[in-house]
């Protein structure tokens, strides 16, 4: 459950919480070519490990528990960030104005995690690997691999407050991309661009702050066709990002929102 290089401050894992694990597995296998393996969870139920067609790690998938459904939580993707001491970072997040949704706990011998809500309300998880440079899936896929997460994006109601919170918590740096009528904040961790931050647009009124996930695809038009043919739909795009690539915003049949990204020239 870690980046190949175990870089603190990098996104290192994702989870899908879905009301229909079997349907989700079929859908994403068609879209991304994913492979699956299953393992029992300590609290009961099954956790599905996701890997690319080459067998490298991507993340996991599980059945949404009843309490999550009853609370009105929609199907979603959770994003994990690597840290070197989960307990210390949980306290730090709380001191900075975050809320600890789940206190730190162990995942077998693989690592330790906690779930945090940032000051604006966006959820994310912190992960401390305990596996000496490996992870529970084996080697993680590179960001350029078809079907691997490649970018995480925070949509929030207060960009300045978000920047300060994550910088103070994780040491992130930022640069700004001019998008005409608005700016886009690029997240840099140890010199590498790993994600972005932007204001929730007016047309998304009522949508709470959240972290979104982009997946690399080798042909965005072909992938969109598969999504449409498999019961999903495309909410926006494909749209060009100058000198970067193309992206699209999509929704799976169970309602999970996710994004596609095709690198320029791929």
Backbone as CSV, one residue per row, in Angstrom:
resi,resn,N_x,N_y,N_z,CA_x,CA_y,CA_z,C_x,C_y,C_z
1,UNK,0.836,-1.184,0.000,0.000,0.000,0.000,0.876,1.241,0.000
2,UNK,1.797,1.302,-0.954,2.744,2.403,-0.955,3.246,2.690,-2.346
3,UNK,3.745,3.901,-2.543,4.388,4.239,-3.799,5.629,3.366,-3.970
4,UNK,6.037,3.122,-5.210,7.202,2.270,-5.452,8.423,2.743,-4.668
5,UNK,8.583,4.059,-4.548,9.741,4.620,-3.874,9.464,4.969,-2.411
6,UNK,8.254,4.698,-1.942,7.893,5.007,-0.562,8.230,6.456,-0.204
7,UNK,7.832,7.383,-1.041,8.138,8.798,-0.830,7.097,9.414,0.097
8,UNK,7.528,9.881,1.250,6.615,10.528,2.187,5.988,11.749,1.534
9,UNK,4.682,11.895,1.690,3.960,13.014,1.100,3.354,12.715,-0.246
10,UNK,3.684,11.564,-0.846,3.088,11.164,-2.122,1.800,10.373,-1.906
11,UNK,0.899,10.441,-2.882,-0.258,9.559,-2.875,0.237,8.140,-3.172
12,UNK,-0.263,7.174,-2.419,0.330,5.841,-2.483,-0.667,4.716,-2.667
13,UNK,-1.977,4.986,-2.572,-2.970,3.899,-2.642,-4.355,4.518,-2.818
14,UNK,-5.286,3.749,-3.361,-6.681,4.176,-3.437,-7.582,3.027,-3.018
15,UNK,-8.764,3.369,-2.517,-9.816,2.408,-2.182,-11.106,2.803,-2.880
16,UNK,-11.815,1.817,-3.408,-13.170,2.023,-3.907,-14.151,1.477,-2.875
17,UNK,-15.065,2.316,-2.408,-16.175,1.860,-1.573,-17.410,1.816,-2.466
18,UNK,-17.989,0.642,-2.659,-19.071,0.476,-3.616,-20.183,-0.401,-3.050
19,UNK,-21.433,-0.143,-3.427,-22.526,-1.022,-2.993,-22.618,-2.289,-3.840
20,UNK,-21.819,-2.372,-4.898,-21.885,-3.502,-5.825,-20.482,-3.920,-6.264
21,UNK,-19.731,-4.612,-5.381,-18.366,-4.996,-5.733,-18.272,-5.844,-6.998
22,UNK,-19.186,-6.792,-7.169,-19.118,-7.658,-8.352,-19.322,-6.850,-9.634
23,UNK,-20.316,-5.974,-9.616,-20.558,-5.130,-10.786,-19.408,-4.174,-11.043
24,UNK,-18.844,-3.614,-9.971,-17.718,-2.684,-10.121,-16.510,-3.391,-10.729
25,UNK,-16.236,-4.608,-10.282,-15.085,-5.342,-10.810,-15.247,-5.616,-12.307
26,UNK,-16.438,-5.976,-12.707,-16.684,-6.227,-14.134,-16.503,-4.943,-14.943
27,UNK,-17.053,-3.839,-14.440,-16.972,-2.565,-15.154,-15.527,-2.117,-15.313
28,UNK,-14.772,-2.076,-14.226,-13.398,-1.563,-14.303,-12.468,-2.516,-15.044
29,UNK,-12.786,-3.802,-15.037,-11.975,-4.722,-15.829,-12.116,-4.398,-17.307
30,UNK,-13.320,-4.059,-17.729,-13.537,-3.671,-19.127,-12.842,-2.354,-19.453
31,UNK,-12.898,-1.413,-18.518,-12.366,-0.068,-18.772,-10.838,-0.033,-18.682
32,UNK,-10.278,-0.656,-17.638,-8.839,-0.539,-17.369,-8.068,-1.847,-17.531
33,UNK,-8.767,-2.959,-17.737,-8.075,-4.243,-17.839,-7.572,-4.764,-16.509
34,UNK,-8.160,-4.302,-15.393,-7.672,-4.675,-14.080,-7.827,-6.164,-13.787
35,UNK,-6.916,-6.657,-12.939,-6.996,-7.997,-12.388,-7.295,-7.881,-10.894
36,UNK,-7.822,-8.964,-10.308,-8.243,-8.912,-8.907,-7.792,-10.145,-8.129
37,UNK,-7.536,-9.917,-6.856,-7.343,-11.003,-5.900,-8.047,-10.594,-4.617
38,UNK,-8.550,-11.568,-3.866,-9.371,-11.253,-2.708,-8.754,-11.766,-1.420
39,UNK,-8.969,-10.997,-0.353,-8.452,-11.380,0.958,-9.492,-11.028,2.018
40,UNK,-9.673,-11.860,3.049,-10.631,-11.554,4.115,-10.181,-10.326,4.905
41,UNK,-11.153,-9.520,5.341,-10.850,-8.367,6.182,-11.016,-8.745,7.654
42,UNK,-10.228,-8.132,8.549,-10.318,-8.457,9.982,-11.725,-8.244,10.541
43,UNK,-12.437,-7.254,10.030,-13.773,-6.935,10.544,-14.868,-7.723,9.828
44,UNK,-14.473,-8.635,8.960,-15.443,-9.391,8.179,-15.543,-8.836,6.774
45,UNK,-16.040,-9.657,5.852,-16.146,-9.222,4.469,-14.862,-9.492,3.700
46,UNK,-14.876,-9.067,2.457,-13.765,-9.334,1.552,-13.190,-8.024,1.037
47,UNK,-11.867,-7.954,0.990,-11.174,-6.813,0.391,-10.557,-7.297,-0.914
48,UNK,-10.891,-6.619,-2.010,-10.390,-6.989,-3.326,-9.179,-6.151,-3.679
49,UNK,-8.062,-6.804,-3.928,-6.847,-6.118,-4.356,-6.887,-5.929,-5.858
50,UNK,-6.535,-4.722,-6.327,-6.573,-4.378,-7.745,-5.151,-4.291,-8.279
51,UNK,-4.930,-4.890,-9.447,-3.636,-4.756,-10.120,-3.863,-4.501,-11.599
52,UNK,-2.855,-3.943,-12.254,-2.942,-3.691,-13.691,-2.840,-5.010,-14.441
53,UNK,-2.998,-4.926,-15.751,-2.897,-6.124,-16.585,-1.528,-6.767,-16.455
54,UNK,-0.515,-5.995,-16.074,0.841,-6.518,-15.879,1.074,-7.052,-14.467
55,UNK,0.070,-6.936,-13.607,0.182,-7.467,-12.260,0.714,-6.513,-11.219
56,UNK,0.936,-5.246,-11.584,1.435,-4.264,-10.615,0.272,-3.630,-9.853
57,UNK,0.527,-3.231,-8.618,-0.519,-2.777,-7.724,-1.142,-1.445,-8.106
58,UNK,-2.447,-1.318,-7.812,-3.205,-0.086,-8.023,-3.886,0.350,-6.734
59,UNK,-4.639,-0.560,-6.106,-5.406,-0.197,-4.920,-6.316,-1.319,-4.496
60,UNK,-7.468,-0.975,-3.931,-8.391,-1.980,-3.435,-9.838,-1.571,-3.617
61,UNK,-10.729,-2.521,-3.346,-12.168,-2.323,-3.552,-12.905,-3.137,-2.504
62,UNK,-13.975,-2.561,-1.938,-14.722,-3.294,-0.913,-16.187,-2.872,-0.908
63,UNK,-17.017,-3.714,-0.309,-18.442,-3.441,-0.164,-18.647,-2.356,0.881
64,UNK,-19.400,-1.313,0.521,-19.709,-0.262,1.484,-20.469,-0.847,2.662
65,UNK,-20.038,-0.579,3.890,-20.781,-1.083,5.045,-22.127,-0.376,5.186
66,UNK,-23.052,-1.030,5.876,-24.413,-0.486,6.018,-24.411,0.885,6.672
67,UNK,-23.530,1.087,7.661,-23.534,2.388,8.352,-23.124,3.514,7.414
68,UNK,-22.281,3.205,6.449,-21.881,4.205,5.463,-23.054,4.547,4.548
69,UNK,-23.784,3.518,4.112,-24.958,3.744,3.259,-26.031,4.529,4.014
70,UNK,-26.271,4.146,5.272,-27.311,4.805,6.070,-26.975,6.263,6.346
71,UNK,-25.684,6.580,6.358,-25.261,7.969,6.572,-25.355,8.791,5.287
72,UNK,-25.749,8.145,4.186,-25.893,8.859,2.925,-24.593,9.074,2.185
73,UNK,-23.542,8.320,2.554,-22.262,8.454,1.859,-22.375,7.798,0.486
74,UNK,-22.052,8.508,-0.580,-22.155,7.922,-1.919,-20.974,7.001,-2.207
75,UNK,-21.081,6.132,-3.201,-19.911,5.359,-3.635,-18.780,6.315,-3.981
76,UNK,-17.554,5.951,-3.618,-16.463,6.921,-3.764,-15.109,6.227,-3.778
77,UNK,-14.084,7.011,-4.112,-12.691,6.574,-4.059,-12.008,7.318,-2.917
78,UNK,-11.290,6.593,-2.074,-10.492,7.207,-1.018,-9.034,7.250,-1.452
79,UNK,-8.362,8.337,-1.130,-6.957,8.513,-1.492,-6.071,8.468,-0.253
80,UNK,-4.956,7.746,-0.371,-4.022,7.563,0.733,-2.720,8.319,0.449
81,UNK,-2.128,8.867,1.507,-0.862,9.594,1.414,0.151,8.945,2.348
82,UNK,1.349,8.696,1.834,2.417,8.058,2.605,3.004,9.020,3.644
83,UNK,3.139,8.538,4.882,3.831,9.287,5.937,4.728,8.320,6.702
84,UNK,5.639,8.852,7.505,6.562,7.974,8.224,6.116,7.652,9.639
85,UNK,5.058,8.331,10.113,4.552,8.059,11.456,3.083,8.484,11.509
86,UNK,2.187,7.528,11.312,0.762,7.839,11.247,0.259,8.492,12.530
87,UNK,0.658,7.976,13.676,0.154,8.522,14.937,0.572,9.975,15.122
88,UNK,1.830,10.262,14.788,2.300,11.636,14.896,1.599,12.569,13.936
89,UNK,1.374,12.096,12.715,0.712,12.930,11.722,-0.773,13.106,12.020
90,UNK,-1.395,12.110,12.627,-2.796,12.255,13.025,-2.936,13.373,14.061
91,UNK,-2.047,13.385,15.036,-2.084,14.454,16.043,-1.816,15.810,15.393
92,UNK,-0.857,15.842,14.478,-0.529,17.087,13.797,-1.713,17.595,12.984
93,UNK,-2.402,16.679,12.280,-3.576,17.068,11.494,-4.655,17.652,12.379
94,UNK,-4.857,17.040,13.545,-5.850,17.548,14.489,-5.461,18.930,15.007
95,UNK,-4.196,19.106,15.321,-3.716,20.401,15.823,-3.859,21.505,14.772
96,UNK,-3.815,21.122,13.485,-3.916,22.096,12.393,-5.358,22.390,11.988
97,UNK,-6.311,21.794,12.682,-7.713,22.070,12.388,-8.438,20.965,11.661
98,UNK,-7.750,19.850,11.411,-8.406,18.703,10.802,-9.152,17.883,11.842
99,UNK,-9.951,16.931,11.361,-10.703,16.044,12.235,-10.280,14.605,11.971
100,UNK,-10.017,13.854,13.013,-9.646,12.449,12.851,-10.930,11.623,12.805
101,UNK,-11.258,11.147,11.605,-12.474,10.358,11.414,-12.296,8.942,11.946
102,UNK,-11.119,8.368,11.736,-10.786,7.041,12.267,-9.402,7.119,12.895
103,UNK,-9.313,6.812,14.170,-8.031,6.844,14.862,-7.064,5.835,14.231
104,UNK,-5.751,6.060,14.343,-4.783,5.151,13.733,-4.993,3.695,14.146
105,UNK,-4.890,2.791,13.167,-5.037,1.357,13.425,-4.183,0.583,12.432
106,UNK,-3.840,-0.648,12.801,-2.971,-1.486,11.988,-3.763,-2.265,10.946
107,UNK,-3.169,-2.465,9.776,-3.685,-3.356,8.746,-2.728,-4.539,8.663
108,UNK,-3.081,-5.617,9.371,-2.204,-6.781,9.464,-0.764,-6.310,9.766
109,UNK,0.205,-6.864,9.051,1.599,-6.451,9.222,2.039,-5.510,8.110
110,UNK,1.089,-5.063,7.284,1.448,-4.246,6.132,1.708,-2.790,6.505
111,UNK,0.913,-2.265,7.427,1.071,-0.858,7.752,0.040,-0.370,8.737
112,UNK,-0.026,0.918,8.884,-0.905,1.560,9.846,-1.529,2.762,9.162
113,UNK,-2.801,3.021,9.445,-3.500,4.099,8.747,-4.431,4.863,9.669
114,UNK,-4.844,6.032,9.186,-5.857,6.837,9.846,-6.639,7.574,8.773
115,UNK,-7.874,7.931,9.064,-8.709,8.693,8.138,-8.903,10.097,8.713
116,UNK,-8.629,11.094,7.879,-8.636,12.499,8.304,-9.629,13.291,7.458
117,UNK,-10.253,14.275,8.069,-11.081,15.244,7.348,-10.389,16.591,7.452
118,UNK,-10.084,17.213,6.313,-9.391,18.506,6.360,-10.341,19.598,6.835
119,UNK,-9.853,20.804,7.132,-10.708,21.844,7.722,-11.923,22.232,6.877
120,UNK,-11.874,21.994,5.552,-13.021,22.326,4.704,-13.988,21.158,4.544
121,UNK,-13.575,19.950,4.966,-14.482,18.804,4.910,-14.086,17.686,3.976
122,UNK,-12.932,17.775,3.310,-12.499,16.718,2.394,-11.816,15.590,3.171
123,UNK,-12.209,14.340,2.856,-11.637,13.168,3.507,-10.377,12.686,2.776
124,UNK,-9.416,12.186,3.520,-8.259,11.500,2.949,-7.683,10.590,4.022
125,UNK,-6.814,9.673,3.614,-6.202,8.753,4.564,-4.693,8.930,4.569
126,UNK,-4.095,8.683,5.725,-2.642,8.664,5.857,-2.218,7.223,6.068
127,UNK,-1.115,6.843,5.432,-0.643,5.459,5.472,0.830,5.408,5.834
128,UNK,1.149,4.530,6.786,2.532,4.277,7.171,2.855,2.830,6.834
129,UNK,3.716,2.628,5.843,4.082,1.271,5.454,4.993,0.653,6.503
130,UNK,4.803,-0.644,6.742,5.651,-1.374,7.681,6.331,-2.556,7.008
131,UNK,6.413,-2.518,5.684,6.843,-3.715,4.959,8.210,-3.570,4.308
132,UNK,9.014,-2.651,4.821,10.413,-2.551,4.390,10.594,-2.388,2.883
133,UNK,9.816,-1.457,2.324,10.019,-1.135,0.918,9.112,-1.874,-0.033
134,UNK,8.320,-2.830,0.455,7.333,-3.472,-0.409,5.957,-3.072,0.085
135,UNK,4.914,-3.707,-0.403,3.574,-3.370,0.036,2.686,-4.586,-0.100
136,UNK,1.424,-4.450,0.281,0.559,-5.621,0.337,0.190,-6.141,-1.036
137,UNK,0.448,-5.394,-2.085,0.153,-5.867,-3.435,1.418,-6.290,-4.176
138,UNK,2.587,-5.945,-3.653,3.815,-6.136,-4.411,4.215,-4.804,-5.010
139,UNK,4.868,-4.831,-6.161,5.300,-3.585,-6.794,4.097,-2.782,-7.288
140,UNK,4.093,-1.466,-7.006,3.026,-0.601,-7.498,3.302,-0.203,-8.938
141,UNK,2.236,-0.021,-9.708,2.374,0.399,-11.101,2.886,1.830,-11.176
142,UNK,3.553,2.176,-12.258,3.978,3.558,-12.482,2.771,4.394,-12.903
143,UNK,2.868,5.695,-12.708,1.750,6.582,-13.014,1.406,6.606,-14.498
144,UNK,2.344,6.216,-15.362,2.116,6.256,-16.804,1.433,4.992,-17.323
145,UNK,1.176,4.023,-16.451,0.577,2.746,-16.851,-0.927,2.874,-17.023
146,UNK,-1.462,2.298,-18.086,-2.913,2.294,-18.304,-3.616,1.661,-17.098
147,UNK,-4.559,2.424,-16.516,-5.318,1.933,-15.382,-4.754,2.282,-14.027
148,UNK,-3.620,2.985,-13.984,-3.035,3.394,-12.707,-3.447,4.823,-12.367
149,UNK,-3.670,5.094,-11.078,-3.963,6.478,-10.702,-2.714,7.323,-10.947
150,UNK,-2.936,8.514,-11.470,-1.799,9.347,-11.876,-1.862,10.754,-11.309
151,UNK,-3.008,11.158,-10.767,-3.172,12.544,-10.314,-4.323,12.579,-9.332
152,UNK,-4.153,13.318,-8.239,-5.233,13.528,-7.276,-5.538,15.017,-7.206
153,UNK,-6.824,15.337,-7.142,-7.246,16.735,-7.238,-8.238,17.067,-6.139
154,UNK,-7.899,18.087,-5.374,-8.774,18.553,-4.308,-9.667,19.665,-4.822
155,UNK,-10.970,19.456,-4.708,-11.939,20.509,-5.000,-12.484,20.980,-3.661
156,UNK,-12.316,22.276,-3.384,-12.572,22.788,-2.047,-13.280,24.134,-2.095
157,UNK,-13.721,24.567,-0.936,-14.387,25.866,-0.824,-13.427,26.972,-0.388
158,UNK,-12.185,26.592,-0.053,-11.214,27.589,0.409,-9.812,27.124,0.037
159,UNK,-9.323,27.573,-1.111,-8.025,27.118,-1.619,-6.893,27.544,-0.689
160,UNK,-6.902,28.791,-0.233,-5.816,29.278,0.628,-5.715,28.454,1.902
161,UNK,-6.848,28.166,2.511,-6.834,27.399,3.760,-6.353,25.972,3.501
162,UNK,-6.770,25.392,2.371,-6.336,24.043,2.023,-4.832,24.011,1.801
163,UNK,-4.315,24.978,1.046,-2.875,25.027,0.798,-2.093,25.089,2.114
164,UNK,-2.536,25.937,3.008,-1.823,26.091,4.282,-1.884,24.806,5.110
165,UNK,-3.055,24.180,5.148,-3.221,22.963,5.946,-2.294,21.856,5.454
166,UNK,-2.318,21.578,4.165,-1.515,20.465,3.640,-0.017,20.794,3.623
167,UNK,0.308,22.050,3.436,1.733,22.444,3.504,2.271,22.233,4.913
168,UNK,1.495,22.694,5.907,1.934,22.541,7.291,1.953,21.075,7.717
169,UNK,1.025,20.278,7.175,0.940,18.873,7.557,2.002,18.025,6.851
170,UNK,2.134,18.218,5.527,2.926,17.302,4.707,4.152,17.927,4.062
171,UNK,4.288,19.247,4.177,5.432,19.912,3.573,5.295,20.167,2.086
172,UNK,4.069,20.085,1.565,3.866,20.323,0.140,4.212,21.762,-0.244
173,UNK,4.694,21.924,-1.473,4.879,23.237,-2.082,3.888,23.381,-3.225
174,UNK,3.766,24.605,-3.742,2.752,24.865,-4.763,3.282,25.790,-5.856
175,UNK,2.676,25.656,-7.023,2.851,26.626,-8.094,1.470,26.854,-8.700
176,UNK,1.333,27.936,-9.454,0.021,28.303,-9.974,-0.018,28.211,-11.488
177,UNK,-1.089,27.598,-12.000,-1.328,27.515,-13.426,-2.480,28.451,-13.785
178,UNK,-2.249,29.350,-14.724,-3.275,30.296,-15.161,-4.267,29.575,-16.069
179,UNK,-5.531,29.540,-15.661,-6.572,28.894,-16.460,-7.587,29.907,-16.976
180,UNK,-7.108,31.119,-17.256,-7.981,32.148,-17.803,-8.784,32.836,-16.729
181,UNK,-10.028,32.378,-16.519,-10.898,33.041,-15.534,-10.619,32.568,-14.113
182,UNK,-9.747,31.572,-13.959,-9.404,31.111,-12.612,-8.012,30.494,-12.625
183,UNK,-7.450,30.333,-11.440,-6.135,29.721,-11.299,-6.267,28.289,-10.788
184,UNK,-5.267,27.487,-11.113,-5.214,26.100,-10.662,-3.914,25.925,-9.897
185,UNK,-4.004,25.392,-8.688,-2.826,25.194,-7.855,-2.237,23.806,-8.107
186,UNK,-0.975,23.767,-8.508,-0.260,22.507,-8.679,0.411,22.138,-7.362
187,UNK,0.223,20.899,-6.920,0.840,20.405,-5.698,2.184,19.790,-6.039
188,UNK,3.216,20.215,-5.337,4.553,19.656,-5.522,5.008,18.989,-4.234
189,UNK,5.451,17.751,-4.361,6.042,17.054,-3.222,7.469,16.670,-3.569
190,UNK,8.400,17.232,-2.825,9.831,17.005,-3.070,10.190,17.249,-4.543
191,UNK,9.587,18.311,-5.101,9.916,18.743,-6.450,9.072,18.152,-7.559
192,UNK,8.267,17.126,-7.264,7.444,16.488,-8.287,5.992,16.957,-8.193
193,UNK,5.374,17.219,-9.358,3.955,17.540,-9.391,3.158,16.269,-9.152
194,UNK,2.297,16.274,-8.138,1.544,15.067,-7.793,0.038,15.271,-7.804
195,UNK,-0.430,16.504,-7.915,-1.868,16.745,-7.878,-2.184,18.220,-7.995
196,UNK,-3.448,18.543,-7.744,-3.883,19.924,-7.881,-4.968,20.292,-6.883
197,UNK,-5.193,21.589,-6.741,-6.240,22.127,-5.863,-6.997,23.190,-6.641
198,UNK,-8.312,23.163,-6.557,-9.119,24.182,-7.227,-10.395,24.428,-6.443
199,UNK,-10.994,25.592,-6.675,-12.267,25.925,-6.049,-13.376,25.100,-6.669
200,UNK,-14.316,24.679,-5.842,-15.516,24.053,-6.376,-16.261,25.078,-7.227
201,UNK,-16.567,24.760,-8.478,-17.249,25.730,-9.336,-18.712,25.911,-8.939
202,UNK,-19.319,27.032,-9.322,-20.717,27.308,-8.952,-21.681,26.216,-9.386
203,UNK,-21.402,25.570,-10.540,-22.309,24.529,-11.021,-22.284,23.263,-10.171
204,UNK,-21.316,23.190,-9.240,-21.249,22.050,-8.328,-21.736,22.437,-6.932
205,UNK,-22.592,23.432,-6.872,-23.141,23.864,-5.589,-23.815,22.687,-4.889
206,UNK,-23.497,22.508,-3.617,-24.058,21.399,-2.851,-23.139,20.192,-2.775
207,UNK,-22.149,20.122,-3.680,-21.168,19.034,-3.631,-20.131,19.384,-2.569
208,UNK,-19.886,18.507,-1.622,-18.920,18.837,-0.559,-17.478,18.804,-1.069
209,UNK,-16.560,19.467,-0.405,-15.144,19.365,-0.756,-14.705,17.903,-0.783
210,UNK,-13.847,17.566,-1.731,-13.447,16.165,-1.878,-12.179,16.046,-2.711
211,UNK,-11.510,14.918,-2.552,-10.371,14.557,-3.379,-10.855,13.675,-4.526
212,UNK,-10.513,14.037,-5.760,-10.839,13.238,-6.927,-9.605,12.512,-7.437
213,UNK,-9.831,11.484,-8.267,-8.739,10.637,-8.745,-8.759,10.519,-10.259
214,UNK,-7.593,10.716,-10.875,-7.410,10.556,-12.316,-6.666,9.253,-12.593
215,UNK,-7.079,8.562,-13.663,-6.424,7.330,-14.076,-5.845,7.491,-15.476
216,UNK,-4.624,7.010,-15.650,-3.974,7.058,-16.954,-4.660,6.100,-17.925
217,UNK,-4.879,6.569,-19.152,-5.358,5.708,-20.235,-4.487,5.964,-21.461
218,UNK,-4.347,4.957,-22.280,-3.505,5.100,-23.471,-4.264,5.679,-24.651
219,UNK,-5.596,5.550,-24.647,-6.434,6.124,-25.707,-7.742,6.553,-25.084
220,UNK,-7.886,7.851,-24.841,-9.035,8.337,-24.077,-10.344,8.155,-24.843
221,UNK,-10.324,8.280,-26.157,-11.555,8.109,-26.928,-12.042,6.666,-26.872
222,UNK,-11.116,5.715,-27.004,-11.495,4.310,-26.921,-12.011,3.971,-25.520
223,UNK,-11.378,4.518,-24.496,-11.800,4.245,-23.128,-13.185,4.812,-22.860
224,UNK,-13.460,5.999,-23.361,-14.788,6.602,-23.208,-15.849,5.737,-23.877
225,UNK,-15.535,5.193,-25.039,-16.482,4.317,-25.731,-16.790,3.081,-24.891
226,UNK,-15.764,2.513,-24.246,-15.966,1.346,-23.388,-16.834,1.715,-22.189
227,UNK,-16.576,2.875,-21.599,-17.373,3.327,-20.446,-18.846,3.447,-20.833
228,UNK,-19.119,4.087,-21.956,-20.505,4.254,-22.398,-21.170,2.918,-22.706
229,UNK,-20.412,1.995,-23.272,-20.962,0.681,-23.631,-21.135,-0.233,-22.416
230,UNK,-20.516,0.150,-21.286,-20.518,-0.723,-20.112,-21.399,-0.204,-18.980
231,UNK,-22.245,0.780,-19.273,-23.188,1.275,-18.277,-22.752,2.511,-17.535
232,UNK,-21.539,3.010,-17.822,-21.101,4.260,-17.219,-21.466,5.425,-18.108
233,UNK,-21.072,6.615,-17.721,-21.304,7.771,-18.583,-20.209,8.805,-18.379
234,UNK,-20.064,9.676,-19.354,-19.047,10.722,-19.343,-19.725,12.049,-19.043
235,UNK,-19.305,12.695,-17.967,-19.918,13.950,-17.531,-19.304,15.158,-18.214
236,UNK,-18.020,15.036,-18.598,-17.337,16.143,-19.262,-16.145,15.609,-20.037
237,UNK,-15.914,16.163,-21.209,-14.733,15.822,-21.988,-15.031,14.821,-23.096
238,UNK,-13.942,14.399,-23.781,-12.540,14.724,-23.468,-12.215,16.188,-23.759
239,UNK,-11.339,16.725,-22.945,-10.962,18.127,-23.031,-9.446,18.239,-22.993
240,UNK,-8.898,19.143,-23.794,-7.450,19.316,-23.867,-6.922,20.112,-22.679
241,UNK,-5.740,19.713,-22.201,-4.940,20.507,-21.280,-3.693,20.891,-22.062
242,UNK,-3.537,22.160,-22.425,-2.427,22.564,-23.298,-1.076,22.040,-22.850
243,UNK,-0.347,21.460,-23.787,1.008,20.960,-23.572,1.085,19.857,-22.510
244,UNK,-0.054,19.246,-22.199,-0.076,18.228,-21.149,-0.766,16.944,-21.600
245,UNK,-2.005,17.065,-22.093,-2.752,15.882,-22.490,-4.241,16.164,-22.568
246,UNK,-5.043,15.147,-22.361,-6.495,15.259,-22.380,-7.073,14.599,-21.137
247,UNK,-8.231,15.108,-20.690,-8.895,14.489,-19.548,-10.396,14.408,-19.792
248,UNK,-11.050,13.574,-19.016,-12.502,13.453,-19.040,-12.979,13.094,-17.642
249,UNK,-14.170,13.565,-17.288,-14.785,13.255,-16.000,-15.889,12.232,-16.251
250,UNK,-15.840,11.135,-15.513,-16.730,10.009,-15.781,-17.444,9.549,-14.517
251,UNK,-18.457,8.706,-14.732,-19.171,8.105,-13.604,-19.411,6.636,-13.912
252,UNK,-19.099,5.783,-12.931,-19.316,4.344,-13.061,-20.795,4.028,-12.848
253,UNK,-21.235,2.826,-13.217,-22.652,2.463,-13.022,-23.133,2.573,-11.585
254,UNK,-22.221,2.374,-10.601,-22.637,2.475,-9.197,-22.663,3.910,-8.691
255,UNK,-22.264,4.870,-9.538,-22.286,6.280,-9.157,-20.946,6.854,-8.770
256,UNK,-19.892,6.039,-8.753,-18.557,6.533,-8.399,-18.025,7.452,-9.489
257,UNK,-17.587,8.651,-9.092,-16.993,9.593,-10.036,-15.490,9.350,-10.116
258,UNK,-14.944,9.422,-11.328,-13.507,9.287,-11.529,-13.140,10.014,-12.811
259,UNK,-11.859,10.255,-13.002,-11.396,10.986,-14.189,-10.400,10.149,-14.971
260,UNK,-10.355,10.409,-16.272,-9.374,9.795,-17.158,-8.349,10.837,-17.562
261,UNK,-7.127,10.376,-17.812,-6.098,11.283,-18.324,-5.235,10.552,-19.336
262,UNK,-5.049,11.173,-20.496,-4.139,10.653,-21.504,-2.988,11.628,-21.660
263,UNK,-1.773,11.132,-21.444,-0.591,11.975,-21.582,-0.417,12.411,-23.030
264,UNK,0.052,13.640,-23.238,0.299,14.162,-24.562,1.300,13.277,-25.294
265,UNK,0.950,12.865,-26.498,1.847,12.072,-27.314,1.786,10.589,-27.039
266,UNK,0.945,10.155,-26.086,0.870,8.719,-25.786,-0.046,8.012,-26.776
